[in-house]
């Protein structure tokens, strides 16, 4: 019985490593340039084992999106510990600024994936990437709503758009300082509301 439990635990850990590796490698290399072998190597899993857990590359992309969604859930759960929605929003901006080096190298994980997936002909996975961004918009709008700011959905759109723009520019210019400068501007904007 313990052998069976051990096997299930190892299998679960292997799947988890593959999912985390898929999120990292797809973010760094993009969907089209990433191979299953790249993900297997990053996860330290034999490439043949990948097919046991994920039948197609698209299933790995879905797993990576789930990983990005889980990271968003972790971040918002941490931010929700603060009683003040203004502080939660400022914490969100600070978290973005803390990722400036990653943004300068690869852009926003979900945003870059959404753009890349939108260019594919099948049109299914781009909607899943958009759903992760929608969750961020909804959480952000809820903070503005709780804070009592008029037009909370518009303010959320402004804030998330600014994040996507500063991530894109930091990446295009390979300049993490873009994230710092724009993040500080957003913090001042939040304080002015």
Secondary structure, DSSP 8 states (H G I E B T S, - for coil): -HHHHHHHHHHHHHHHHHHHHHHHHHHHH-TTT--HHHHHHHHT--HHHHHHH-SSHHHHHHHHHHHHHHHHHHHHHHHTTSS-HHHHHHHHHHHHHHTHHHHHHH--HHHHHHHHHHTSSS-SHHHHHHHHHHHHHHHHHHHHHHHT-SSHHHHHHHHHHHHHHHHHHHHHHT-THHHHHHHHHHHHHHHH-
